[in-house]
Amino acid sequence: MKRRQFIALAASSFALLAAGPALADALANIESTKTIRVAVPQDFPPFGSVGSDMKPVGYDVDMANLIGEKLGVKVELVPVTSANRIPYLQTNKVDLVISSLGKNPDREKVIDFTDAYAPFFNGVFGPDDVTAAKAEDLAGKSVGVTRGAVEDLELTKIAPATTDIKRYEDNNGTISAFLSGQVDLVATGNVVAAAILARNPPKKPEIKFLIKNSPCSIGLNKNEPALLEKVNTIIADARKSGELNAIAQKWLGADLPAEF
């Protein structure tokens, strides 16, 4: 090799090394492999659990399958826990985390979030014949709540002094109090309300008003703008088409909130 050619080749190689490895594009990789790996919960119904056929089922599982369908790729479901769902994303074991994940400042430092895809909130629920559109309407009524829960702390701040707040030691006690008529209303999470509805009781809990709102978003790695935009588009289209509402009806037993 001539000296001039050698110097040119060396300079070219050095420039490539200095530039560092090319950044991977998650969406391009998903489209190339025809597979999307999604972390889903396995122990948090109705968002995710193991069905009678030992396969994952739930709101988050249906959402993962919807995204895979819209992308035209195979969905590889990866069961996770609350503790390892973000580490699985950061170590490239999954492309997305769909696991009842709420935004907070600490999480937003390490991963990105899509728009909300599922409601997750604490509120006051009751039968259709009880009116309670706001905290002031709780005056003179009895409300069951799980002792020390977020809804207990928040309700104590906003309920009128004449509200009879009855505290129970766990969610099962709160549910039983509502179903047996010991209280007029119940303050709990929408997931617990869905669990009550699953029993098909004669007295069904309908949402009266929100106490604290923390909707679920999908987690993905930082610096993946193409994947973020694509998933947000799928979520927005699913809202418009009614597909997202159908998933909420199926697993939560209620329509998406009007302000969702």
ZAVO-841324 format. One record per residue (C-alpha): residue number from 1; residue in one letter; x, y, z. Coordinates in pm, 1 decimal, decimal comma. Layout:
# residues N
ATOM seq type        u        v        w
ATOM NUM    A        X        Y        Z
...
//
This chain:
# residues 260
ATOM seq type        u        v        w
ATOM   1    M      0,0      0,0      0,0
ATOM   2    K    134,3    339,4    -94,2
ATOM   3    R    216,1    577,9    188,5
ATOM   4    R    -45,1    834,5     78,9
ATOM   5    Q   -321,6    568,4     68,8
ATOM   6    F   -216,2    436,1    409,7
ATOM   7    I   -234,8    781,4    569,2
ATOM   8    A   -580,0    845,9    417,5
ATOM   9    L   -712,0    509,5    541,2
ATOM  10    A   -572,5    565,8    889,8
ATOM  11    A   -726,0    913,0    909,2
ATOM  12    S  -1063,3    773,2    798,8
ATOM  13    S  -1049,6    496,0   1059,5
ATOM  14    F   -955,9    741,6   1334,0
ATOM  15    A  -1249,5    966,2   1243,9
ATOM  16    L  -1491,5    674,2   1272,8
ATOM  17    L  -1351,0    574,6   1610,2
ATOM  18    A  -1364,0    930,9   1737,9
ATOM  19    A  -1728,2    957,2   1639,8
ATOM  20    G  -1806,9    661,5   1864,4
ATOM  21    P  -2061,1    387,4   1802,6
ATOM  22    A  -2376,0    477,3   1614,1
ATOM  23    L  -2678,4    533,7   1834,0
ATOM  24    A  -2941,1    261,7   1803,5
ATOM  25    D  -3292,9    362,0   1704,4
ATOM  26    A  -3541,5    156,7   1905,8
ATOM  27    L  -3828,1    196,4   1657,2
ATOM  28    A  -3605,4    103,2   1362,5
ATOM  29    N  -3486,1   -203,4   1552,3
ATOM  30    I  -3843,2   -307,6   1633,9
ATOM  31    E  -3943,4   -271,4   1269,5
ATOM  32    S  -3633,7   -462,3   1159,5
ATOM  33    T  -3677,4   -756,5   1397,8
ATOM  34    K  -4058,0   -751,4   1362,1
ATOM  35    T  -4078,8   -790,6   1740,8
ATOM  36    I  -4148,6   -555,7   2029,0
ATOM  37    R  -4054,4   -659,0   2383,1
ATOM  38    V  -4294,0   -522,8   2644,0
ATOM  39    A  -4267,3   -541,2   3022,2
ATOM  40    V  -4605,4   -615,9   3180,0
ATOM  41    P  -4716,2   -680,0   3540,4
ATOM  42    Q  -4793,3  -1032,4   3656,4
ATOM  43    D  -4931,1   -969,1   4004,3
ATOM  44    F  -5142,0   -654,5   3980,3
ATOM  45    P  -5492,5   -727,2   3847,4
ATOM  46    P  -5675,0   -593,5   3656,9
ATOM  47    F  -5364,8   -439,7   3490,7
ATOM  48    G  -5176,5   -766,2   3473,6
ATOM  49    S  -5200,6  -1117,3   3615,2
ATOM  50    V  -5173,4  -1480,7   3510,2
ATOM  51    G  -5487,3  -1630,6   3356,2
ATOM  52    S  -5621,2  -1983,2   3395,3
ATOM  53    D  -5416,8  -2085,3   3091,0
ATOM  54    M  -5102,5  -1951,0   3264,8
ATOM  55    K  -5072,7  -1666,9   3011,5
ATOM  56    P  -5058,2  -1294,4   3103,3
ATOM  57    V  -5392,4  -1112,7   3095,7
ATOM  58    G  -5507,0   -763,4   3188,0
ATOM  59    Y  -5539,9   -402,0   3082,1
ATOM  60    D  -5165,2   -359,9   3027,2
ATOM  61    V  -5142,7   -683,3   2829,7
ATOM  62    D  -5422,8   -570,9   2598,5
ATOM  63    M  -5247,8   -235,1   2555,6
ATOM  64    A  -4922,0   -408,7   2463,9
ATOM  65    N  -5102,3   -623,6   2207,8
ATOM  66    L  -5277,5   -318,5   2063,3
ATOM  67    I  -4944,0   -142,6   2010,0
ATOM  68    G  -4796,1   -454,0   1849,5
ATOM  69    E  -5095,7   -481,6   1618,9
ATOM  70    K  -5070,6   -116,9   1510,3
ATOM  71    L  -4696,3   -154,6   1448,5
ATOM  72    G  -4749,4   -480,3   1260,6
ATOM  73    V  -4501,2   -671,0   1477,6
ATOM  74    K  -4499,7   -966,9   1713,9
ATOM  75    V  -4537,6   -886,5   2083,4
ATOM  76    E  -4301,7  -1053,0   2329,3
ATOM  77    L  -4449,0  -1010,7   2677,5
ATOM  78    V  -4194,4   -995,5   2959,9
ATOM  79    P  -4341,6  -1034,0   3312,9
ATOM  80    V  -4195,1   -785,3   3562,2
ATOM  81    T  -4244,1   -663,8   3916,8
ATOM  82    S  -4267,9   -305,6   4040,0
ATOM  83    A  -3903,4   -325,7   4149,7
ATOM  84    N  -3747,2   -447,0   3824,7
ATOM  85    R  -3964,8   -291,9   3554,1
ATOM  86    I  -3746,4     20,5   3506,4
ATOM  87    P  -3412,9   -169,5   3533,1
ATOM  88    Y  -3537,8   -408,2   3261,4
ATOM  89    L  -3587,0   -107,5   3035,3
ATOM  90    Q  -3251,5     50,7   3118,6
ATOM  91    T  -3062,2   -275,0   3053,2
ATOM  92    N  -3234,4   -325,5   2717,4
ATOM  93    K  -3430,2   -634,8   2819,9
ATOM  94    V  -3747,1   -463,7   2693,5
ATOM  95    D  -3842,0   -183,8   2453,3
ATOM  96    L  -4140,5    -53,4   2652,0
ATOM  97    V  -4274,8    -76,2   3005,3
ATOM  98    I  -4653,6   -104,2   3020,2
ATOM  99    S  -4695,6   -180,2   3388,0
ATOM 100    S  -4933,5     64,7   3561,4
ATOM 101    L  -4647,0    313,6   3565,2
ATOM 102    G  -4714,6    667,0   3684,5
ATOM 103    K  -4499,0    970,1   3612,5
ATOM 104    N  -4299,6   1132,6   3888,4
ATOM 105    P  -3994,4   1363,4   3888,1
ATOM 106    D  -3747,9   1092,4   3995,4
ATOM 107    R  -3857,0    852,6   3721,5
ATOM 108    E  -3853,2   1126,3   3459,4
ATOM 109    K  -3482,1   1177,6   3529,3
ATOM 110    V  -3399,5    829,5   3399,3
ATOM 111    I  -3671,5    734,4   3148,2
ATOM 112    D  -3925,1    901,4   2921,8
ATOM 113    F  -4302,4    865,5   2932,6
ATOM 114    T  -4573,2    859,5   2669,5
ATOM 115    D  -4911,8   1022,7   2706,0
ATOM 116    A  -5145,1    849,5   2951,6
ATOM 117    Y  -5315,0    530,7   2834,3
ATOM 118    A  -5502,0    421,8   3148,8
ATOM 119    P  -5679,0    596,3   3435,0
ATOM 120    F  -5537,1    540,9   3780,4
ATOM 121    F  -5692,7    749,3   4050,6
ATOM 122    N  -5838,7    766,3   4396,7
ATOM 123    G  -6195,5    882,8   4422,1
ATOM 124    V  -6527,4    861,0   4598,2
ATOM 125    F  -6754,4    587,4   4467,6
ATOM 126    G  -7113,7    501,4   4544,8
ATOM 127    P  -7442,6    365,1   4410,9
ATOM 128    D  -7634,2    564,9   4150,2
ATOM 129    D  -7899,5    674,6   4400,5
ATOM 130    V  -7647,9    865,1   4616,3
ATOM 131    T  -7551,0   1215,0   4500,9
ATOM 132    A  -7198,4   1334,3   4575,9
ATOM 133    A  -7047,6   1541,0   4296,8
ATOM 134    K  -6796,2   1718,6   4521,2
ATOM 135    A  -6643,0   1703,0   4866,3
ATOM 136    E  -6906,2   1935,9   5014,0
ATOM 137    D  -7174,3   1681,1   4924,3
ATOM 138    L  -7026,5   1434,3   5174,3
ATOM 139    A  -7175,5   1632,7   5464,6
ATOM 140    G  -7396,3   1404,4   5671,7
ATOM 141    K  -7294,1   1092,9   5477,7
ATOM 142    S  -7081,8    795,9   5583,0
ATOM 143    V  -6772,5    709,8   5379,1
ATOM 144    G  -6566,7    392,5   5410,8
ATOM 145    V  -6190,4    417,5   5363,5
ATOM 146    T  -5883,4    200,8   5418,7
ATOM 147    R  -5689,3    333,4   5716,1
ATOM 148    G  -5369,2    517,6   5623,4
ATOM 149    A  -5420,5    490,2   5246,8
ATOM 150    V  -5370,1    792,5   5020,1
ATOM 151    E  -5745,4    838,6   4992,8
ATOM 152    D  -5776,2    837,4   5373,9
ATOM 153    L  -5520,9   1117,7   5407,4
ATOM 154    E  -5665,0   1323,8   5121,2
ATOM 155    L  -6028,7   1275,5   5221,9
ATOM 156    T  -5952,5   1390,2   5575,7
ATOM 157    K  -5831,3   1721,2   5430,2
ATOM 158    I  -6136,5   1795,0   5216,1
ATOM 159    A  -6438,7   1630,8   5379,9
ATOM 160    P  -6681,0   1849,0   5579,1
ATOM 161    A  -6669,9   1808,0   5957,1
ATOM 162    T  -7008,4   1634,4   5954,8
ATOM 163    T  -6882,5   1353,7   5728,2
ATOM 164    D  -6873,4   1018,3   5905,9
ATOM 165    I  -6543,1    869,2   5786,7
ATOM 166    K  -6530,1    500,8   5881,5
ATOM 167    R  -6180,5    352,5   5863,2
ATOM 168    Y  -6106,8    -14,7   5795,6
ATOM 169    E  -5780,2   -203,5   5824,1
ATOM 170    D  -5753,9   -322,6   5463,4
ATOM 171    N  -5922,7   -297,8   5124,0
ATOM 172    N  -6126,2   -612,5   5186,1
ATOM 173    G  -6276,5   -454,7   5497,2
ATOM 174    T  -6358,3   -137,1   5305,9
ATOM 175    I  -6518,7   -333,8   5022,8
ATOM 176    S  -6723,8   -545,0   5264,9
ATOM 177    A  -6847,9   -234,6   5444,5
ATOM 178    F  -6971,2    -88,8   5116,5
ATOM 179    L  -7137,1   -408,2   4993,1
ATOM 180    S  -7308,7   -473,1   5327,2
ATOM 181    G  -7448,6   -120,8   5346,0
ATOM 182    Q  -7246,6    -11,8   5649,7
ATOM 183    V  -7147,2    304,0   5460,2
ATOM 184    D  -7314,4    521,9   5198,2
ATOM 185    L  -6999,3    571,3   4991,3
ATOM 186    V  -6644,8    443,2   4966,8
ATOM 187    A  -6321,1    630,9   4900,2
ATOM 188    T  -6074,8    407,9   4720,6
ATOM 189    G  -5874,5    354,8   4402,1
ATOM 190    N  -6036,4    277,6   4069,6
ATOM 191    V  -5859,0    -60,6   4070,7
ATOM 192    V  -6032,6   -156,2   4396,6
ATOM 193    A  -6362,7    -30,1   4255,6
ATOM 194    A  -6307,9   -255,7   3954,3
ATOM 195    A  -6251,0   -549,6   4190,3
ATOM 196    I  -6587,2   -475,1   4354,4
ATOM 197    L  -6757,6   -463,5   4015,0
ATOM 198    A  -6601,8   -799,7   3924,7
ATOM 199    R  -6814,3   -957,3   4197,9
ATOM 200    N  -7128,9   -837,7   4017,7
ATOM 201    P  -7285,4   -701,9   4338,0
ATOM 202    P  -7638,8   -558,9   4347,1
ATOM 203    K  -7492,7   -226,3   4466,7
ATOM 204    K  -7239,0   -109,9   4208,5
ATOM 205    P  -6981,1    160,2   4286,7
ATOM 206    E  -6996,7    447,3   4037,8
ATOM 207    I  -6736,2    724,1   4039,5
ATOM 208    K  -6868,5   1039,7   4207,5
ATOM 209    F  -6559,2   1260,1   4202,5
ATOM 210    L  -6179,9   1233,5   4193,0
ATOM 211    I  -5960,7   1280,2   4498,2
ATOM 212    K  -5614,8   1230,4   4347,0
ATOM 213    N  -5529,6   1157,1   3984,7
ATOM 214    S  -5219,0    963,5   3873,1
ATOM 215    P  -5282,5    813,8   3526,8
ATOM 216    C  -5062,9    539,1   3384,2
ATOM 217    S  -4814,0    611,1   3106,6
ATOM 218    I  -4584,8    388,6   2903,5
ATOM 219    G  -4214,0    402,0   2987,2
ATOM 220    L  -3935,1    401,2   2729,4
ATOM 221    N  -3567,1    483,8   2724,6
ATOM 222    K  -3442,5    840,4   2691,9
ATOM 223    N  -3356,0    979,8   2348,4
ATOM 224    E  -3597,0    766,4   2147,6
ATOM 225    P  -3806,5   1038,8   1979,6
ATOM 226    A  -3926,8    820,4   1690,8
ATOM 227    L  -4061,6    548,1   1919,8
ATOM 228    L  -4212,9    806,0   2156,9
ATOM 229    E  -4394,7    982,9   1873,8
ATOM 230    K  -4518,4    655,0   1725,6
ATOM 231    V  -4658,9    521,2   2051,2
ATOM 232    N  -4822,5    855,8   2133,5
ATOM 233    T  -4991,0    848,7   1792,7
ATOM 234    I  -5120,7    496,6   1859,1
ATOM 235    I  -5258,8    605,7   2198,3
ATOM 236    A  -5427,6    914,6   2047,9
ATOM 237    D  -5581,4    713,2   1762,8
ATOM 238    A  -5704,5    447,3   2008,5
ATOM 239    R  -5876,2    718,8   2212,6
ATOM 240    K  -6053,8    852,1   1903,4
ATOM 241    S  -6155,0    510,5   1771,7
ATOM 242    G  -6292,5    390,9   2105,2
ATOM 243    E  -6041,9    103,7   2128,8
ATOM 244    L  -5891,7    246,2   2446,9
ATOM 245    N  -6233,9    290,8   2603,7
ATOM 246    A  -6318,1    -70,6   2518,1
ATOM 247    I  -6010,9   -187,6   2711,7
ATOM 248    A  -6115,6     28,0   3009,8
ATOM 249    Q  -6466,6   -116,7   2998,2
ATOM 250    K  -6331,7   -470,1   2980,8
ATOM 251    W  -6090,2   -446,7   3273,5
ATOM 252    L  -6211,9   -156,4   3488,0
ATOM 253    G  -6583,3   -196,9   3427,4
ATOM 254    A  -6622,0    171,7   3344,1
ATOM 255    D  -6569,7    422,9   3064,3
ATOM 256    L  -6257,3    634,9   3060,6
ATOM 257    P  -6311,4    951,4   3268,7
ATOM 258    A  -6442,0   1246,2   3066,6
ATOM 259    E  -6129,1   1450,9   3142,0
ATOM 260    F  -5893,2   1165,7   3044,8
//
